[in-house]
Amino acid sequence: MIELKNKCDYILIPRIFSLEKHNQVCTNFNALYDLANNLFDIKILNYNVDISTNNYQMLGFLKLGEKLGFSYIKTYNAYKYAEKIKKMKRKKQEEEQRKLLSSEKIKILLAGHPYNLYDNLIGNNVINFLEQNNITILFSNKIEEEKIEEEYKKISPDIHWTYNKELVASVNYYENFVDGIILISSFPCGPDSLMNEQIIHKIKKVPVITLIFEDLNNEAGMITRLESFIDILKNLKEEKNE
């Protein structure tokens, strides 16, 4: 935020508390707007999403459009179009992932939040290494949406954090289709630390490892762990095929 100050008209900092009843997203999303607003003298562009107080997502975007000078009709149409494109993209990702299930190569599920999975300094390093080793990669955020509700309850019937439901559901569902699971988390993520422990204790059919990333991580240590993990999966696959 300090780096962006005076270099743009606004800094977009939404406040997202809950996307569904009786659940919430993580505290970072809850508190980021208030922290930034109190600590920095910057122009903030904000929308508030909190189902518990009837601040629905569409209402938040309508107010956002109004602040930017657009009519409710124009903002509404843009919102509905974005939702349509989002669903189309999700369906395409689901279809592509389904095709990977028939791969004869070693298959690994990367389970984590998208902001970790696809980050250049976190998940991309893991993805690149696995691809170089001829591994078929599946991603937790590409599970079919209609399976999420049913699957996460098999590991934990009452998950309080919205974004962890998808992650847990994918682990339970893909356990039957992959050779191994890699959990990717950032330190210190409270919800992940709790859910990862449940996953490790519940998943019995395939090996699971956890990669926790923080400031002191080095790539060499990560590569060593991944090499060992792939060796284990190769040995298990060979034993299974004998």
PyMOL commands that set and color helices and strands:
alter all, ss='L'
color gray80, all
select helices_A, chain A and resi 27-39+51-53+57-67+72-100+114-117+123-132+140-142+145-152+162-174+190-202+219-241
alter helices_A, ss='H'
color red, helices_A
select strands_A, chain A and resi 11-12+15-18+44-45+48-50+107-111+136-139+180-186+208-213
alter strands_A, ss='S'
color yellow, strands_A
deselect
rebuild
show_as cartoon
